[in-house]
Amino acid sequence: MLIGSLLAAAGLFTGVPIAVWLTVAVLAVVGVVAFRIRRRRRR
């Protein structure tokens, strides 16, 4: 689902450099993982 949305967004914004999309994708993944870890360790 997430990959599909990213591909759709990339298709809409083809003028944006690939490096920028890679950075945004990495930041999004890191943010989701960090959020899940915080939720799990929450007492």
Backbone hydrogen bonds, N-H to C=O, Kabsch-Sander energy under -0.5 kcal/mol:
donor,donor_aa,acceptor,acceptor_aa,energy
5,S,1,M,-2.1
6,L,2,L,-2.1
7,L,3,I,-2.6
8,A,4,G,-2.3
9,A,5,S,-2.6
10,A,6,L,-2.7
11,G,7,L,-2.3
12,L,8,A,-1.8
13,F,9,A,-2.5
14,T,11,G,-0.5
14,T,12,L,-0.6
16,V,13,F,-1.0
21,W,17,P,-1.4
22,L,18,I,-2.6
23,T,19,A,-2.4
24,V,20,V,-2.5
25,A,21,W,-2.7
26,V,22,L,-2.5
27,L,23,T,-2.6
28,A,24,V,-2.4
29,V,25,A,-2.5
30,V,26,V,-2.8
31,G,27,L,-2.4
32,V,28,A,-2.3
33,V,29,V,-2.7
34,A,30,V,-2.7
35,F,31,G,-2.3
36,R,32,V,-2.4
37,I,33,V,-2.5
38,R,34,A,-2.4
39,R,35,F,-2.0
40,R,36,R,-2.4
41,R,37,I,-2.6
